Amino acid sequence: MRATARLRRAATALVAATAVLSAGTACGIADARENSVAVKDTLVIGVNADQPGVGERTAGGSYTGFDIDIAKEIAERLGVAPANLTFKQVGYATRDKMVQDGDVDLVVASYSVTPERKVNVSFAGPYYVAHQDVLVRASDAAKIRSIHDLKGRRLCKVPGSVSFPRVHDEQGVAALPVEADGYAQCLTDLTSGGLDAVSTDDLILAGLAAKASGSGHDLRIVNAPFTDEPYGIAIRKSDVEGCEAVNKAVTEMYQDGTAPELLKKWFGPVGLKVTTTVPQFEGCV
């Protein structure tokens, strides 16, 4: 009798514990879904502010560029009204942490997907695959025809960006680093003679060249790409539903012609050859 009673009490306790655990799990799932970008009514999207044609802050405080238009399209397709969309400037070295800390819901900022970055955040997309190239003054175009010609030359280095390490560390080219706080400063230094080249993604270089042309400076893209740079949309690692919703939005943008039109709008005038088919996605993990 006593043994039977003990068994009954143990069974009752187990049922109660299971119920508590199930309730906690259900609550956790509900909380996760409530915080997913798939169901939010408002969004804060992190963007760059120093990349002409890609992501740039204007004198009036608004943002403009290819990434900005992509971000607006994603928000609209997620059901977020323009009035409920906020852009927030991110830093090259702080993007991961801003997503992790919840300072931003998404990052659309020429953010190349790398294994190291995937440790901290997940990536929807990519929404475009760029290629790293080199930008030089027109007067130096005959002397600098590939990254290997950057040996011993002054090359812009932006902390937090993978572009300089791609040349110096991965390709083994002994370029001389000239630090800048962003690609706007790289452009200023290049046109003023403070450095010899800027190497980063071709979309960024195209925007820099276009801006320089508008102020009377003649710059050239070397057109010797040496990497693939998948531009992902950074999102919290736990938000699988949100990641899948963003992927759906990106797919629709290519299928209905929106993405190709935006590429043409921002990079057609500088003659950059762009890809207009939907990229292969990373997968939401």
C-alpha positions as semicolon CSV with decimal commas, in nm:
position;residue;x (nm);y (nm);z (nm)
1;M;0,000;0,000;0,000
2;R;0,274;0,243;0,095
3;A;0,474;0,159;-0,217
4;T;0,166;0,212;-0,433
5;A;0,102;0,551;-0,270
6;R;0,462;0,655;-0,329
7;L;0,435;0,553;-0,692
8;R;0,115;0,755;-0,730
9;R;0,275;1,062;-0,574
10;A;0,578;1,027;-0,801
11;A;0,353;0,993;-1,107
12;T;0,153;1,299;-1,002
13;A;0,472;1,501;-0,956
14;L;0,598;1,393;-1,296
15;V;0,273;1,498;-1,464
16;A;0,287;1,834;-1,288
17;A;0,650;1,891;-1,386
18;T;0,572;1,799;-1,746
19;A;0,282;2,043;-1,749
20;V;0,502;2,324;-1,616
21;L;0,772;2,245;-1,870
22;S;0,521;2,234;-2,154
23;A;0,369;2,564;-2,045
24;G;0,716;2,721;-2,030
25;T;0,804;2,590;-2,373
26;A;0,478;2,715;-2,521
27;C;0,535;3,052;-2,358
28;G;0,887;3,066;-2,500
29;I;0,761;2,987;-2,850
30;A;0,492;3,253;-2,818
31;D;0,746;3,512;-2,702
32;A;0,981;3,421;-2,988
33;R;0,705;3,460;-3,245
34;E;0,591;3,791;-3,094
35;N;0,946;3,927;-3,142
36;S;0,989;3,790;-3,494
37;V;1,025;4,039;-3,777
38;A;0,764;3,829;-3,957
39;V;0,487;3,969;-3,737
40;K;0,620;4,304;-3,614
41;D;0,428;4,622;-3,697
42;T;0,742;4,836;-3,670
43;L;1,098;4,772;-3,781
44;V;1,437;4,928;-3,713
45;I;1,679;4,846;-3,994
46;G;2,051;4,910;-3,963
47;V;2,216;5,069;-4,269
48;N;2,543;5,229;-4,374
49;A;2,577;5,604;-4,406
50;D;2,902;5,645;-4,600
51;Q;2,855;5,447;-4,923
52;P;2,726;5,661;-5,213
53;G;2,482;5,468;-5,429
54;V;2,459;5,187;-5,173
55;G;2,381;5,339;-4,833
56;E;2,442;5,705;-4,766
57;R;2,305;5,964;-4,526
58;T;2,212;6,292;-4,689
59;A;2,269;6,638;-4,548
60;G;1,902;6,644;-4,451
61;G;1,936;6,330;-4,240
62;S;1,756;6,086;-4,469
63;Y;1,913;5,776;-4,623
64;T;1,950;5,690;-4,990
65;G;2,098;5,415;-5,204
66;F;2,047;5,061;-5,330
67;D;2,052;4,905;-4,982
68;I;1,802;5,160;-4,858
69;D;1,559;5,077;-5,139
70;I;1,607;4,705;-5,074
71;A;1,532;4,760;-4,704
72;K;1,217;4,958;-4,784
73;E;1,094;4,683;-5,016
74;I;1,156;4,414;-4,756
75;A;0,971;4,611;-4,489
76;E;0,675;4,672;-4,720
77;R;0,654;4,305;-4,813
78;L;0,661;4,214;-4,443
79;G;0,358;4,438;-4,396
80;V;0,530;4,729;-4,223
81;A;0,402;5,073;-4,320
82;P;0,662;5,331;-4,430
83;A;0,577;5,545;-4,126
84;N;0,671;5,254;-3,900
85;L;1,011;5,192;-4,058
86;T;1,317;5,351;-3,898
87;F;1,672;5,348;-4,032
88;K;1,962;5,341;-3,789
89;Q;2,326;5,386;-3,881
90;V;2,546;5,086;-3,805
91;G;2,923;5,064;-3,778
92;Y;3,138;4,815;-3,965
93;A;3,265;4,671;-3,638
94;T;2,936;4,688;-3,443
95;R;2,677;4,538;-3,678
96;D;2,673;4,193;-3,517
97;K;2,634;4,331;-3,165
98;M;2,356;4,571;-3,264
99;V;2,153;4,276;-3,394
100;Q;2,231;4,064;-3,089
101;D;2,142;4,346;-2,847
102;G;1,816;4,425;-3,027
103;D;1,923;4,776;-3,126
104;V;1,814;4,688;-3,479
105;D;1,579;4,420;-3,613
106;L;1,763;4,370;-3,941
107;V;2,083;4,495;-4,102
108;V;2,089;4,576;-4,474
109;A;2,434;4,726;-4,513
110;S;2,647;4,563;-4,787
111;Y;2,702;4,300;-4,519
112;S;2,900;4,011;-4,668
113;V;2,812;3,672;-4,523
114;T;3,115;3,502;-4,364
115;P;3,148;3,194;-4,138
116;E;3,279;3,415;-3,858
117;R;2,976;3,645;-3,873
118;K;2,734;3,352;-3,884
119;V;2,848;3,256;-3,535
120;N;2,677;3,566;-3,396
121;V;2,384;3,633;-3,630
122;S;2,181;3,458;-3,896
123;F;2,155;3,583;-4,252
124;A;1,855;3,593;-4,479
125;G;1,931;3,621;-4,847
126;P;2,173;3,712;-4,990
127;Y;1,989;3,980;-5,184
128;Y;2,290;4,030;-5,412
129;V;2,633;3,879;-5,472
130;A;2,892;4,150;-5,528
131;H;3,259;4,101;-5,618
132;Q;3,558;4,271;-5,463
133;D;3,756;4,486;-5,706
134;V;3,987;4,787;-5,700
135;L;3,924;5,159;-5,755
136;V;4,210;5,389;-5,863
137;R;4,267;5,733;-6,009
138;A;4,240;5,731;-6,389
139;S;4,601;5,846;-6,410
140;D;4,709;5,523;-6,232
141;A;4,487;5,284;-6,426
142;A;4,768;5,169;-6,657
143;K;4,991;5,084;-6,359
144;I;4,732;4,909;-6,138
145;R;4,553;4,636;-6,331
146;S;4,495;4,380;-6,057
147;I;4,526;4,342;-5,682
148;H;4,882;4,214;-5,730
149;D;4,982;4,560;-5,850
150;L;4,891;4,693;-5,505
151;K;5,212;4,558;-5,354
152;G;5,389;4,846;-5,179
153;R;5,103;5,085;-5,259
154;R;4,879;5,266;-5,011
155;L;4,544;5,088;-4,975
156;C;4,248;5,207;-4,770
157;K;4,168;5,001;-4,460
158;V;3,833;5,038;-4,281
159;P;3,828;4,868;-3,938
160;G;3,552;4,606;-3,921
161;S;3,544;4,558;-4,298
162;V;3,683;4,238;-4,449
163;S;3,803;4,413;-4,766
164;F;4,162;4,495;-4,666
165;P;4,223;4,150;-4,510
166;R;4,094;3,991;-4,832
167;V;4,381;4,160;-5,020
168;H;4,655;4,156;-4,759
169;D;4,594;3,835;-4,566
170;E;4,402;3,604;-4,800
171;Q;4,570;3,703;-5,127
172;G;4,909;3,776;-4,969
173;V;4,950;4,116;-5,134
174;A;5,178;4,341;-4,926
175;A;4,974;4,658;-4,962
176;L;5,035;4,944;-4,717
177;P;4,733;5,012;-4,492
178;V;4,593;5,363;-4,466
179;E;4,319;5,361;-4,206
180;A;3,990;5,543;-4,260
181;D;3,672;5,548;-4,054
182;G;3,458;5,466;-4,357
183;Y;3,449;5,455;-4,736
184;A;3,356;5,820;-4,764
185;Q;3,694;5,902;-4,613
186;C;3,858;5,645;-4,843
187;L;3,716;5,838;-5,137
188;T;3,841;6,171;-5,004
189;D;4,187;6,028;-4,945
190;L;4,199;5,871;-5,292
191;T;4,099;6,187;-5,477
192;S;4,336;6,403;-5,269
193;G;4,633;6,172;-5,325
194;G;4,647;6,039;-4,970
195;L;4,633;5,681;-5,089
196;D;4,667;5,486;-5,414
197;A;4,364;5,260;-5,421
198;V;4,042;5,149;-5,258
199;S;3,952;4,782;-5,271
200;T;3,605;4,666;-5,170
201;D;3,284;4,540;-5,326
202;D;3,215;4,655;-5,682
203;L;2,877;4,808;-5,593
204;I;3,044;5,031;-5,337
205;L;3,324;5,120;-5,579
206;A;3,070;5,209;-5,848
207;G;2,895;5,446;-5,610
208;L;3,222;5,606;-5,505
209;A;3,329;5,652;-5,868
210;A;2,997;5,813;-5,957
211;K;3,020;6,056;-5,666
212;A;3,379;6,147;-5,755
213;S;3,279;6,207;-6,117
214;G;3,016;6,454;-6,001
215;S;3,286;6,661;-5,833
216;G;3,528;6,652;-6,125
217;H;3,748;6,356;-6,028
218;D;3,814;6,076;-6,277
219;L;3,834;5,735;-6,110
220;R;3,841;5,390;-6,266
221;I;3,735;5,044;-6,150
222;V;4,013;4,800;-6,243
223;N;3,755;4,533;-6,343
224;A;3,960;4,245;-6,206
225;P;3,722;4,093;-5,946
226;F;3,867;3,830;-5,715
227;T;3,597;3,734;-5,462
228;D;3,226;3,666;-5,428
229;E;3,062;3,882;-5,161
230;P;2,709;3,762;-5,079
231;Y;2,519;4,053;-4,925
232;G;2,305;3,906;-4,647
233;I;2,033;4,055;-4,429
234;A;2,146;4,006;-4,070
235;I;1,882;3,888;-3,825
236;R;1,874;3,739;-3,474
237;K;1,979;3,374;-3,476
238;S;1,658;3,264;-3,302
239;D;1,428;3,427;-3,559
240;V;1,394;3,148;-3,814
241;E;1,039;3,251;-3,905
242;G;1,153;3,607;-3,971
243;C;1,447;3,487;-4,179
244;E;1,218;3,276;-4,397
245;A;0,978;3,568;-4,439
246;V;1,264;3,794;-4,553
247;N;1,381;3,527;-4,798
248;K;1,031;3,514;-4,944
249;A;1,035;3,893;-4,985
250;V;1,374;3,886;-5,162
251;T;1,256;3,609;-5,396
252;E;0,947;3,810;-5,487
253;M;1,162;4,116;-5,559
254;Y;1,356;3,925;-5,824
255;Q;1,051;3,748;-5,965
256;D;0,850;4,068;-6,016
257;G;1,146;4,265;-6,154
258;T;1,189;4,502;-5,859
259;A;1,546;4,399;-5,772
260;P;1,671;4,419;-6,135
261;E;1,514;4,766;-6,167
262;L;1,686;4,886;-5,850
263;L;2,021;4,753;-5,972
264;K;1,969;4,935;-6,302
265;K;1,862;5,254;-6,122
266;W;2,171;5,274;-5,903
267;F;2,446;5,111;-6,109
268;G;2,337;5,129;-6,471
269;P;2,461;5,488;-6,515
270;V;2,821;5,389;-6,423
271;G;2,822;5,089;-6,656
272;L;2,867;4,823;-6,389
273;K;2,764;4,478;-6,512
274;V;2,520;4,338;-6,258
275;T;2,349;4,002;-6,206
276;T;1,970;4,010;-6,217
277;T;1,881;3,655;-6,111
278;V;1,793;3,563;-5,753
279;P;2,103;3,452;-5,559
280;Q;2,131;3,115;-5,388
281;F;2,018;3,160;-5,028
282;E;2,226;3,075;-4,723
283;G;1,948;2,894;-4,539
284;C;1,785;3,004;-4,214
285;V;1,971;2,842;-3,924
